[in-house]
Amino acid sequence: MRLKKLLVTAISIVLGLALCTTAYAAADKVGYINLQRLVNESKMGKDAAADIQKMRKEKEAVLAGKLQDFNKLKDFINKEGAKMPNREKRDKIELLQKMSKEYQRMFEDAKEDITREDRELVAIILQKADDILKSIAKRKGYGIILKDPNAVGYLDPDVDITDMVLEELNKKK
């Protein structure tokens, strides 16, 4: 009985090793890409980053103007508030609160717009890089190409194919 259990265990181990070897042979070449480098170093990414930076500066200028208006009214209330009739002072304070809320809303909207544009940029680059990844995988015999090397504890720098992908992505533009 004990011999039978030992034999079954040994056969299971041999079959398991055979299956692992077969799976490993199908994916024996692994590569990875650094997404941040694709975004930062590709022509497409650089152009889009310049557009996003321009949009950021425009939004910052509008926000700075709103903040300046807010500060002017706040200073006016602080200087002249004691001399104003209560009704006028209350109206100015309500306007100040309204301006504060509007500024906060504009700030959040600007932040969301920039974040959305950044996500769209990454999505577009990944979409264009996807065909390139498939092509490189077939040409070079890669069984696996990781898009997030941080999910793995260690990857040999020799399996980084980001330069290859960047080169082809920049040609594709």
C-alpha positions as CSV (number, residue, x, y, z in Angstrom):
1,M,0.0,0.0,0.0
2,R,2.8,2.4,0.9
3,L,4.7,1.5,-2.2
4,K,1.6,2.3,-4.3
5,K,1.3,5.7,-2.7
6,L,5.0,6.4,-3.4
7,L,4.6,5.3,-7.0
8,V,1.6,7.5,-7.5
9,T,3.4,10.5,-6.0
10,A,6.5,9.9,-8.2
11,I,4.4,9.6,-11.3
12,S,2.6,12.9,-10.4
13,I,5.9,14.7,-9.9
14,V,7.2,13.4,-13.3
15,L,4.0,14.5,-15.1
16,G,4.1,17.9,-13.3
17,L,7.6,18.5,-14.4
18,A,6.9,17.4,-17.9
19,L,3.9,19.9,-18.1
20,C,6.0,22.7,-16.6
21,T,8.8,22.0,-19.1
22,T,6.3,22.1,-22.0
23,A,4.8,25.4,-20.8
24,Y,8.3,26.9,-20.2
25,A,9.4,25.9,-23.7
26,A,6.4,27.7,-25.2
27,A,7.4,30.9,-23.4
28,D,11.1,30.5,-22.9
29,K,11.9,34.1,-24.0
30,V,10.6,36.9,-21.9
31,G,10.8,40.6,-22.5
32,Y,9.4,43.7,-20.9
33,I,8.8,47.3,-21.8
34,N,9.1,50.4,-19.6
35,L,5.8,52.3,-20.2
36,Q,7.1,55.5,-18.7
37,R,10.0,55.5,-21.1
38,L,7.6,54.9,-24.1
39,V,5.6,57.9,-23.0
40,N,8.5,60.2,-22.2
41,E,10.9,59.3,-25.0
42,S,8.7,58.6,-28.0
43,K,8.1,61.4,-30.5
44,M,4.4,61.0,-30.1
45,G,4.8,61.2,-26.3
46,K,7.0,64.3,-26.4
47,D,4.6,66.1,-28.7
48,A,1.6,65.2,-26.6
49,A,3.5,66.2,-23.4
50,A,4.2,69.6,-24.9
51,D,0.5,70.0,-25.7
52,I,-0.4,69.0,-22.2
53,Q,2.1,71.5,-20.8
54,K,0.6,74.2,-22.9
55,M,-2.9,73.4,-21.7
56,R,-1.6,73.3,-18.1
57,K,-0.1,76.8,-18.5
58,E,-3.3,78.2,-20.0
59,K,-5.4,76.8,-17.2
60,E,-2.9,78.1,-14.6
61,A,-3.1,81.6,-16.1
62,V,-6.9,81.5,-15.9
63,L,-6.7,80.3,-12.3
64,A,-4.2,82.9,-11.4
65,G,-6.5,85.6,-12.7
66,K,-9.4,84.2,-10.6
67,L,-7.2,84.1,-7.6
68,Q,-6.1,87.6,-8.1
69,D,-9.7,88.8,-8.3
70,F,-10.5,86.8,-5.1
71,N,-7.5,88.4,-3.3
72,K,-8.5,91.9,-4.4
73,L,-12.0,91.5,-3.1
74,K,-10.7,89.9,0.2
75,D,-8.3,92.8,0.7
76,F,-11.1,95.3,-0.1
77,I,-13.3,93.7,2.5
78,N,-10.5,93.7,5.1
79,K,-9.7,97.4,4.5
80,E,-13.2,98.8,3.9
81,G,-15.4,96.3,5.7
82,A,-15.7,98.2,8.9
83,K,-16.9,101.3,7.0
84,M,-19.5,99.5,4.9
85,P,-23.1,99.1,5.7
86,N,-23.9,95.6,7.0
87,R,-26.0,94.6,4.0
88,E,-23.2,95.7,1.6
89,K,-20.5,93.9,3.7
90,R,-22.6,90.7,3.8
91,D,-23.1,90.8,0.0
92,K,-19.3,91.2,-0.5
93,I,-18.6,88.3,1.8
94,E,-21.2,86.1,0.0
95,L,-19.5,87.1,-3.3
96,L,-16.1,86.2,-1.8
97,Q,-17.4,82.8,-0.8
98,K,-18.9,82.3,-4.3
99,M,-15.6,83.2,-5.9
100,S,-13.8,80.8,-3.6
101,K,-16.1,77.9,-4.5
102,E,-15.8,78.8,-8.2
103,Y,-12.0,78.9,-7.9
104,Q,-11.9,75.5,-6.2
105,R,-14.2,74.0,-8.8
106,M,-12.1,75.4,-11.7
107,F,-9.0,74.1,-10.0
108,E,-10.4,70.6,-9.7
109,D,-11.7,70.7,-13.3
110,A,-8.3,71.7,-14.6
111,K,-6.6,68.9,-12.6
112,E,-9.1,66.4,-14.0
113,D,-8.7,67.7,-17.6
114,I,-4.9,67.3,-17.4
115,T,-5.1,63.9,-15.8
116,R,-7.6,62.7,-18.5
117,E,-5.4,64.0,-21.3
118,D,-2.4,62.2,-19.7
119,R,-4.4,58.9,-19.5
120,E,-5.5,59.3,-23.1
121,L,-1.9,59.9,-24.2
122,V,-0.8,56.7,-22.5
123,A,-3.7,54.8,-24.0
124,I,-2.9,56.0,-27.5
125,I,0.8,55.1,-27.2
126,L,0.0,51.7,-25.8
127,Q,-2.5,51.1,-28.6
128,K,0.1,52.0,-31.2
129,A,2.8,50.0,-29.3
130,D,0.6,46.9,-29.1
131,D,1.0,46.0,-32.8
132,I,4.8,46.7,-32.5
133,L,5.0,44.4,-29.4
134,K,3.2,41.6,-31.3
135,S,5.5,42.0,-34.3
136,I,8.6,42.0,-32.2
137,A,7.4,39.0,-30.2
138,K,6.8,37.0,-33.4
139,R,10.1,38.1,-35.1
140,K,12.3,37.6,-32.0
141,G,10.5,34.6,-30.5
142,Y,9.2,36.1,-27.3
143,G,6.6,34.1,-25.5
144,I,5.9,36.8,-23.0
145,I,6.3,40.6,-23.0
146,L,5.5,42.3,-19.7
147,K,4.1,45.8,-19.7
148,D,4.5,46.2,-16.0
149,P,7.9,45.0,-14.8
150,N,7.2,46.3,-11.3
151,A,4.7,43.5,-10.9
152,V,7.7,41.0,-10.9
153,G,10.3,40.9,-8.2
154,Y,13.3,41.0,-10.5
155,L,13.9,41.2,-14.3
156,D,17.3,41.0,-15.9
157,P,18.0,44.3,-17.7
158,D,18.9,42.3,-20.8
159,V,15.2,41.4,-21.4
160,D,14.2,45.1,-21.6
161,I,13.0,45.7,-25.2
162,T,11.9,49.3,-24.7
163,D,14.6,50.6,-27.1
164,M,13.4,48.3,-29.8
165,V,9.8,49.3,-29.3
166,L,10.7,53.0,-29.2
167,E,12.6,52.8,-32.4
168,E,9.7,51.2,-34.3
169,L,7.1,53.5,-32.6
170,N,9.1,56.6,-33.7
171,K,9.2,55.3,-37.2
172,K,5.4,54.7,-37.2
173,K,4.4,58.2,-36.3
